Amino acid sequence: MFMFRQASRLLGRPVCPSRIRALCTEVPAANPNADSAFIESWKKVIPIMDPPKTPSTYMEPRPPTPSSLPSKLTVNFVLPYSSELSGKEVDMVMVPATTGQMGVLPGHVATIAELKPGILSVHEGSEVTKYFVSSGFAFIHANSVADIVAVEAVPIDQIDASLVQKGLAEFTQKLSSATTDLEKAEAQIGVDVHSALNSSLTG
């Protein structure tokens, strides 16, 4: 009962604006003097060597959140070995989040979503480009910018349906005959990915 009384008392207090933490998109530019204490201490200990750069040295402010809703969503879609989309202005993207298929429009609330094997679709007018992604993350910013990072991705029209069926059958067989935890895990991953591929092609 004491906890409830304390909670109601705290909830009734006015919120001080200075205590509200800003969104990541509102983080100001790094203060060049923020590391001055560290630099001074470094010079006292090792005066003959330049101090190392700290992470705050590389911080840049994100573009401010627009006051009005933009008409387009800016998408950056990258893989470890290439950049599929860079600063592309589109109407919407659909991402296969682990919580379900998620549509992202301009003005979407800031979100981080983990991706699962499935279809990523980019909508630009009447044109829709679809990719199959294996996994990754989508970072949706409050300034209508979406950064999508995938481990693997391939345009859906480049996938051979017969090879998908063959791979699904092979991994299903491996899963049924697996004897160790490692073999079971590897086979299960293969089944999950090929099942998602098959659903993408047939759905």
Salt bridges, closest charged atoms under 4 A:
ASP91 OD1 - LYS72 NZ 2.71
GLU124 OE1 - LYS88 NZ 3.41
ASP147 OD2 - HIS141 NE2 2.81
